[in-house]
Amino acid sequence: FDLLGDDHLVLGRLVHTLAILMYFALHAVVTPAMGKALLEFVWALRFHTDTYVRHGLLSSVSSILLSVPAEYLLDDMTEEILETQVWLADVAEKDPDGDCRHLAMQNLLLMENLKKKKLETAPLEL
């Protein structure tokens, strides 16, 4: 297989499948590790030219944001999340595909909601 070339459909299916597996791992002990590994995978492919692959990558980010506990995302993966946020903002503005732009915006909203939820549950320091 040439996943980065002619077999982009197989890569797209793989990425969508990984997004589904991530989503269904919601309450598993390995969810944070899975989320970190999937985010690294997404990061390596984020500039793929195929729309279907990019859509799968954005779906994977959604699954990570919905499945990995917010505390872990915001405390242990801060740098990765900030880099992903910058990438999502770029996709939301410049991606040629409307569905990808829409999904990037939804992911940005999910990130903002996670940050708000984290601030609301954080203990007040005196």
Backbone as a printed PyTorch tensor [residue, N CA C, xyz], in Angstrom:
tensor([[[  0.8300,  -1.1980,   0.0000],
         [  0.0000,   0.0000,   0.0000],
         [  0.8710,   1.2560,   0.0000]],

        [[  0.4400,   2.2400,  -0.7250],
         [  1.0860,   3.5520,  -0.7280],
         [  0.0950,   4.5280,  -0.0890]],

        [[  0.0080,   4.4780,   1.2330],
         [ -1.0220,   5.2440,   1.9420],
         [ -0.8860,   6.7460,   1.7550]],

        [[  0.3170,   7.2220,   1.5740],
         [  0.5070,   8.6600,   1.3980],
         [  0.3810,   9.0830,  -0.0580]],

        [[  0.1950,   8.1240,  -0.9390],
         [  0.0820,   8.4330,  -2.3620],
         [ -1.2540,   8.0010,  -2.9300]],

        [[ -1.1920,   6.9890,  -3.7880],
         [ -2.3800,   6.5560,  -4.5280],
         [ -3.4530,   5.9020,  -3.6610]],

        [[ -3.0830,   5.3300,  -2.5430],
         [ -4.0500,   4.6260,  -1.6950],
         [ -4.6180,   5.5240,  -0.5980]],

        [[ -4.8710,   6.7720,  -0.9320],
         [ -5.3790,   7.7090,   0.0680],
         [ -6.7600,   7.3190,   0.5770]],

        [[ -7.5390,   6.5530,  -0.2080],
         [ -8.8450,   6.0980,   0.2650],
         [ -8.6790,   5.1420,   1.4500]],

        [[ -7.6900,   4.2550,   1.3610],
         [ -7.4170,   3.3300,   2.4670],
         [ -6.9780,   4.1130,   3.7020]],

        [[ -6.1210,   5.1010,   3.5050],
         [ -5.6810,   5.9420,   4.6220],
         [ -6.8650,   6.6830,   5.2320]],

        [[ -7.7400,   7.2020,   4.3940],
         [ -8.9290,   7.8950,   4.8920],
         [ -9.8040,   6.9840,   5.7300]],

        [[-10.0140,   5.7620,   5.2460],
         [-10.8110,   4.7880,   6.0150],
         [-10.1350,   4.4510,   7.3370]],

        [[ -8.8140,   4.2900,   7.3000],
         [ -8.0630,   3.9950,   8.5210],
         [ -8.2290,   5.1150,   9.5440]],

        [[ -8.0930,   6.3470,   9.1010],
         [ -8.1930,   7.4890,  10.0130],
         [ -9.6060,   7.5930,  10.5840]],

        [[-10.6270,   7.3900,   9.7610],
         [-12.0030,   7.4140,  10.2630],
         [-12.2380,   6.2820,  11.2700]],

        [[-11.6680,   5.1080,  11.0020],
         [-11.8010,   3.9780,  11.9260],
         [-11.1250,   4.2820,  13.2590]],

        [[ -9.9510,   4.8820,  13.2090],
         [ -9.2610,   5.2560,  14.4490],
         [-10.0700,   6.2800,  15.2460]],

        [[-10.7380,   7.1880,  14.5480],
         [-11.5920,   8.1720,  15.2300],
         [-12.7340,   7.4690,  15.9590]],

        [[-13.3270,   6.4790,  15.3140],
         [-14.4320,   5.7360,  15.9360],
         [-13.9340,   4.9550,  17.1470]],

        [[-12.7910,   4.2870,  17.0040],
         [-12.2310,   3.5340,  18.1280],
         [-11.9070,   4.4540,  19.3030]],

        [[-11.3920,   5.6280,  19.0050],
         [-11.0880,   6.6000,  20.0580],
         [-12.3640,   7.0050,  20.7820]],

        [[-13.4090,   7.2450,  20.0290],
         [-14.6670,   7.6650,  20.6350],
         [-15.2300,   6.5730,  21.5420]],

        [[-15.1310,   5.3170,  21.1170],
         [-15.6730,   4.2230,  21.9170],
         [-14.7760,   3.8340,  23.0890]],

        [[-13.5950,   4.3940,  23.1700],
         [-12.6960,   4.1360,  24.2940],
         [-12.9330,   5.1220,  25.4370]],

        [[-14.0770,   5.7640,  25.4360],
         [-14.4020,   6.8580,  26.3480],
         [-13.9970,   6.6060,  27.7960]],

        [[-14.3760,   5.4850,  28.3720],
         [-14.1190,   5.2520,  29.7940],
         [-13.0180,   4.2250,  30.0450]],

        [[-12.2270,   3.9380,  29.0390],
         [-11.1420,   2.9730,  29.1990],
         [ -9.9510,   3.6210,  29.9060]],

        [[ -9.1830,   2.7980,  30.5740],
         [ -8.0110,   3.2800,  31.2940],
         [ -6.9530,   3.8070,  30.3200]],

        [[ -6.9080,   3.2340,  29.1400],
         [ -5.8730,   3.6040,  28.1660],
         [ -6.2620,   4.8010,  27.3030]],

        [[ -7.4060,   5.3980,  27.5650],
         [ -7.8830,   6.5010,  26.7270],
         [ -6.8790,   7.6510,  26.6130]],

        [[ -6.2800,   8.1320,  27.7000],
         [ -5.3050,   9.2270,  27.5450],
         [ -4.1230,   8.8520,  26.6460]],

        [[ -3.6070,   7.6410,  26.8070],
         [ -2.4840,   7.2090,  25.9650],
         [ -2.9190,   7.0740,  24.5110]],

        [[ -4.1160,   6.5410,  24.2900],
         [ -4.6430,   6.4300,  22.9280],
         [ -4.8150,   7.8080,  22.3050]],

        [[ -5.3390,   8.7440,  23.0940],
         [ -5.5560,  10.0960,  22.5900],
         [ -4.2600,  10.7750,  22.2060]],

        [[ -3.2480,  10.6040,  23.0350],
         [ -1.9490,  11.2210,  22.7310],
         [ -1.3510,  10.6170,  21.4620]],

        [[ -1.4240,   9.2930,  21.3360],
         [ -0.8790,   8.6260,  20.1470],
         [ -1.6450,   9.0300,  18.8890]],

        [[ -2.9630,   9.1120,  18.9900],
         [ -3.7660,   9.4980,  17.8340],
         [ -3.5010,  10.9470,  17.4470]],

        [[ -3.3030,  11.8080,  18.4200],
         [ -3.0030,  13.2070,  18.1130],
         [ -1.6430,  13.3330,  17.4040]],

        [[ -0.6770,  12.5160,  17.7980],
         [  0.6130,  12.5060,  17.1030],
         [  0.4490,  12.0180,  15.6620]],

        [[ -0.4070,  11.0190,  15.4630],
         [ -0.6920,  10.5010,  14.1230],
         [ -1.3490,  11.5810,  13.2690]],

        [[ -2.3240,  12.2740,  13.8550],
         [ -3.0020,  13.3690,  13.1530],
         [ -1.9950,  14.4440,  12.7760]],

        [[ -1.1100,  14.7640,  13.7050],
         [ -0.1460,  15.8360,  13.4770],
         [  0.7590,  15.5180,  12.2860]],

        [[  1.1230,  14.2490,  12.1490],
         [  2.0090,  13.8560,  11.0510],
         [  1.3280,  13.9770,   9.6860]],

        [[  0.0080,  13.8610,   9.6600],
         [ -0.7320,  13.8590,   8.3890],
         [ -1.5520,  15.1190,   8.1580]],

        [[ -1.4220,  16.1160,   8.9910],
         [ -2.3400,  17.2570,   8.9810],
         [ -2.3670,  18.0360,   7.6730]],

        [[ -1.3210,  17.9570,   6.8730],
         [ -1.2910,  18.7010,   5.6110],
         [ -1.5700,  17.8070,   4.4030]],

        [[ -2.2170,  16.6770,   4.6310],
         [ -2.5190,  15.7580,   3.5240],
         [ -3.3930,  16.4660,   2.4900]],

        [[ -3.1730,  16.1470,   1.2360],
         [ -3.8840,  16.8450,   0.1570],
         [ -5.2970,  16.3330,  -0.0690]],

        [[ -5.6050,  15.1060,   0.3520],
         [ -6.9270,  14.5300,   0.0980],
         [ -7.9500,  15.0050,   1.1290]],

        [[ -9.0900,  15.4440,   0.6470],
         [-10.1510,  15.9610,   1.5150],
         [-10.6720,  14.8980,   2.4700]],

        [[-10.8560,  13.6710,   1.9830],
         [-11.3900,  12.5940,   2.8150],
         [-10.4490,  12.2920,   3.9820]],

        [[ -9.1610,  12.3120,   3.7240],
         [ -8.1800,  12.0750,   4.7900],
         [ -8.2230,  13.2190,   5.7990]],

        [[ -8.2510,  14.4540,   5.3150],
         [ -8.3050,  15.6060,   6.2310],
         [ -9.5740,  15.5710,   7.0740]],

        [[-10.6870,  15.1810,   6.4700],
         [-11.9420,  15.0760,   7.2200],
         [-11.8050,  14.0250,   8.3250]],

        [[-11.1610,  12.9090,   8.0100],
         [-10.9230,  11.8740,   9.0170],
         [-10.0250,  12.3570,  10.1390]],

        [[ -9.0200,  13.1430,   9.7850],
         [ -8.1220,  13.6950,  10.8050],
         [ -8.8740,  14.6360,  11.7390]],

        [[ -9.7400,  15.4550,  11.1700],
         [-10.5380,  16.3720,  11.9920],
         [-11.5340,  15.6020,  12.8550]],

        [[-12.0790,  14.5130,  12.3320],
         [-12.9650,  13.6600,  13.1270],
         [-12.1950,  13.0190,  14.2750]],

        [[-10.9540,  12.6630,  14.0170],
         [-10.1160,  12.0890,  15.0730],
         [ -9.8770,  13.0970,  16.1930]],

        [[ -9.6410,  14.3380,  15.8250],
         [ -9.4580,  15.3780,  16.8430],
         [-10.7360,  15.5220,  17.6660]],

        [[-11.8890,  15.4820,  17.0150],
         [-13.1670,  15.5530,  17.7370],
         [-13.2810,  14.4070,  18.7280]],

        [[-12.9420,  13.2040,  18.2830],
         [-13.0240,  12.0380,  19.1620],
         [-12.0870,  12.1690,  20.3520]],

        [[-10.9120,  12.7120,  20.1170],
         [ -9.9610,  12.9220,  21.2140],
         [-10.5370,  13.9130,  22.2220]],

        [[-11.0660,  15.0160,  21.7230],
         [-11.6080,  16.0490,  22.6160],
         [-12.8160,  15.5500,  23.3950]],

        [[-13.5830,  14.6450,  22.8070],
         [-14.7750,  14.1250,  23.4740],
         [-14.4680,  12.9630,  24.4120]],

        [[-13.3720,  12.2430,  24.1790],
         [-13.1110,  11.0170,  24.9280],
         [-12.0660,  11.1580,  26.0300]],

        [[-11.0310,  11.9170,  25.7710],
         [ -9.9540,  12.0560,  26.7610],
         [-10.3980,  13.0570,  27.8240]],

        [[-10.2150,  12.7260,  29.0990],
         [-10.6150,  13.6580,  30.1620],
         [ -9.9640,  15.0340,  29.9930]],

        [[-10.7470,  16.0680,  30.2280],
         [-10.2830,  17.4470,  30.0300],
         [ -9.0480,  17.7530,  30.8720]],

        [[ -8.9870,  17.2190,  32.0850],
         [ -7.8410,  17.4760,  32.9540],
         [ -6.5540,  16.9890,  32.2960]],

        [[ -6.6260,  15.8160,  31.6900],
         [ -5.4340,  15.2660,  31.0400],
         [ -5.0570,  16.1050,  29.8270]],

        [[ -6.0490,  16.4530,  29.0200],
         [ -5.7790,  17.2510,  27.8190],
         [ -5.1430,  18.5880,  28.1680]],

        [[ -5.6870,  19.2610,  29.1640],
         [ -5.2480,  20.6170,  29.4740],
         [ -4.0230,  20.6710,  30.3770]],

        [[ -3.7740,  19.6040,  31.1300],
         [ -2.6240,  19.6030,  32.0330],
         [ -1.4170,  18.8620,  31.4540]],

        [[ -1.6520,  17.6870,  30.8770],
         [ -0.5510,  16.8430,  30.4270],
         [ -0.2430,  16.9600,  28.9350]],

        [[ -1.1610,  17.5260,  28.1690],
         [ -0.9590,  17.6450,  26.7170],
         [ -1.1240,  19.0960,  26.2700]],

        [[ -0.7560,  20.0220,  27.1140],
         [ -0.9890,  21.4420,  26.8430],
         [ -0.3560,  21.8990,  25.5330]],

        [[  0.9040,  21.5560,  25.3330],
         [  1.6010,  22.0090,  24.1230],
         [  0.9520,  21.4410,  22.8610]],

        [[  0.6160,  20.1470,  22.8980],
         [ -0.0110,  19.5160,  21.7370],
         [ -1.3700,  20.1380,  21.4350]],

        [[ -2.1270,  20.4390,  22.4800],
         [ -3.4540,  21.0300,  22.2910],
         [ -3.3380,  22.4420,  21.7270]],

        [[ -2.3710,  23.2130,  22.2070],
         [ -2.1830,  24.5690,  21.6750],
         [ -1.7800,  24.5360,  20.2010]],

        [[ -0.8820,  23.6240,  19.8430],
         [ -0.4880,  23.4900,  18.4400],
         [ -1.6720,  23.0570,  17.5800]],

        [[ -2.4730,  22.1480,  18.1110],
         [ -3.6530,  21.6850,  17.3830],
         [ -4.6480,  22.8180,  17.2080]],

        [[ -4.7890,  23.6530,  18.2160],
         [ -5.7090,  24.7860,  18.1300],
         [ -5.2890,  25.7510,  17.0210]],

        [[ -3.9990,  26.0060,  16.9110],
         [ -3.4970,  26.8830,  15.8440],
         [ -3.7770,  26.2570,  14.4780]],

        [[ -3.5320,  24.9550,  14.3640],
         [ -3.7990,  24.2550,  13.1040],
         [ -5.2920,  24.3000,  12.7580]],

        [[ -6.1490,  24.0660,  13.7480],
         [ -7.5980,  24.0940,  13.5080],
         [ -8.0570,  25.4730,  13.0440]],

        [[ -7.5120,  26.5150,  13.6440],
         [ -7.8720,  27.8750,  13.2230],
         [ -7.4570,  28.1100,  11.7740]],

        [[ -6.3020,  27.5910,  11.3990],
         [ -5.8330,  27.7210,  10.0210],
         [ -6.7460,  26.9580,   9.0600]],

        [[ -7.1410,  25.7470,   9.4440],
         [ -8.0520,  24.9510,   8.6120],
         [ -9.3940,  25.6550,   8.4850]],

        [[ -9.8910,  26.2000,   9.5920],
         [-11.1930,  26.8770,   9.5800],
         [-11.1980,  28.0750,   8.6420]],

        [[-10.0550,  28.6990,   8.4560],
         [ -9.9680,  29.8710,   7.5780],
         [ -9.6300,  29.5300,   6.1370]],

        [[ -8.7420,  28.5480,   5.9310],
         [ -8.1300,  28.3980,   4.6150],
         [ -8.4120,  27.0970,   3.8840]],

        [[ -9.0220,  26.1030,   4.5240],
         [ -9.2230,  24.8280,   3.8410],
         [-10.1900,  25.0060,   2.6770]],

        [[ -9.8980,  24.4080,   1.5250],
         [-10.7900,  24.5630,   0.3720],
         [-12.1250,  23.8340,   0.5250]],

        [[-12.2000,  22.8560,   1.4310],
         [-13.4270,  22.0840,   1.6070],
         [-14.2820,  22.6700,   2.7290]],

        [[-15.5420,  22.9240,   2.4420],
         [-16.4500,  23.5090,   3.4250],
         [-16.6940,  22.6140,   4.6250]],

        [[-16.7900,  21.2910,   4.4020],
         [-17.0040,  20.3700,   5.5220],
         [-15.8090,  20.3690,   6.4760]],

        [[-14.6150,  20.4290,   5.9210],
         [-13.4120,  20.4760,   6.7680],
         [-13.3720,  21.7720,   7.5740]],

        [[-13.7210,  22.8790,   6.9320],
         [-13.7500,  24.1590,   7.6580],
         [-14.7720,  24.0970,   8.7920]],

        [[-15.9410,  23.5230,   8.5120],
         [-17.0040,  23.4230,   9.5240],
         [-16.5600,  22.5320,  10.6900]],

        [[-15.9570,  21.4000,  10.3760],
         [-15.5020,  20.4880,  11.4260],
         [-14.3830,  21.1130,  12.2570]],

        [[-13.5200,  21.8870,  11.6180],
         [-12.4630,  22.5850,  12.3600],
         [-13.0750,  23.5930,  13.3310]],

        [[-14.0940,  24.3120,  12.8890],
         [-14.7760,  25.2650,  13.7820],
         [-15.4250,  24.5400,  14.9580]],

        [[-16.0610,  23.3950,  14.6950],
         [-16.6680,  22.6230,  15.7780],
         [-15.6120,  22.1730,  16.7840]],

        [[-14.4530,  21.7710,  16.2900],
         [-13.3720,  21.3650,  17.1930],
         [-12.8760,  22.5360,  18.0330]],

        [[-12.7860,  23.7060,  17.4250],
         [-12.3800,  24.8930,  18.1870],
         [-13.3930,  25.2040,  19.2860]],

        [[-14.6730,  25.0480,  18.9820],
         [-15.7100,  25.2580,  20.0020],
         [-15.6120,  24.2140,  21.1080]],

        [[-15.3340,  22.9610,  20.7390],
         [-15.1370,  21.9200,  21.7490],
         [-13.9740,  22.2750,  22.6750]],

        [[-12.8960,  22.7850,  22.1030],
         [-11.7410,  23.1830,  22.9180],
         [-12.1000,  24.3000,  23.8810]],

        [[-12.8290,  25.2860,  23.3920],
         [-13.2450,  26.3900,  24.2610],
         [-14.1330,  25.8890,  25.3910]],

        [[-15.0400,  24.9700,  25.0890],
         [-15.9110,  24.4090,  26.1240],
         [-15.1110,  23.6320,  27.1590]],

        [[-14.0840,  22.9060,  26.7160],
         [-13.2300,  22.1830,  27.6600],
         [-12.5060,  23.1460,  28.5930]],

        [[-12.0060,  24.2380,  28.0370],
         [-11.3080,  25.2350,  28.8570],
         [-12.2540,  25.8730,  29.8630]],

        [[-13.4690,  26.1970,  29.4300],
         [-14.4560,  26.7850,  30.3460],
         [-14.8000,  25.8100,  31.4560]],

        [[-15.0000,  24.5510,  31.0930],
         [-15.3470,  23.5370,  32.0810],
         [-14.2140,  23.3600,  33.0850]],

        [[-12.9970,  23.3940,  32.6100],
         [-11.8310,  23.2660,  33.4900],
         [-11.7520,  24.4480,  34.4530]],

        [[-12.0210,  25.6620,  33.9520],
         [-11.9940,  26.8450,  34.8110],
         [-13.0990,  26.8120,  35.8570]],

        [[-14.2660,  26.3010,  35.4750],
         [-15.3880,  26.2390,  36.4160],
         [-15.1400,  25.2430,  37.5340]],

        [[-14.4450,  24.1480,  37.2290],
         [-14.2230,  23.1200,  38.2410],
         [-12.9300,  23.3210,  39.0170]],

        [[-12.0980,  24.2610,  38.5820],
         [-10.8330,  24.5110,  39.2810],
         [-11.1110,  25.1580,  40.6320]],

        [[-10.4190,  24.6880,  41.6740],
         [-10.6110,  25.3070,  42.9890],
         [-10.0500,  26.7280,  42.9990]],

        [[-10.7190,  27.5840,  43.7120],
         [-10.2710,  28.9720,  43.8250],
         [ -9.0860,  29.0470,  44.7750]],

        [[ -8.0450,  29.7490,  44.3530],
         [ -6.8710,  29.9130,  45.2040],
         [ -6.9740,  31.2440,  45.9340]],

        [[ -6.6680,  31.2220,  47.2090],
         [ -6.7270,  32.4360,  48.0220],
         [ -5.3650,  33.0060,  48.2460]]])
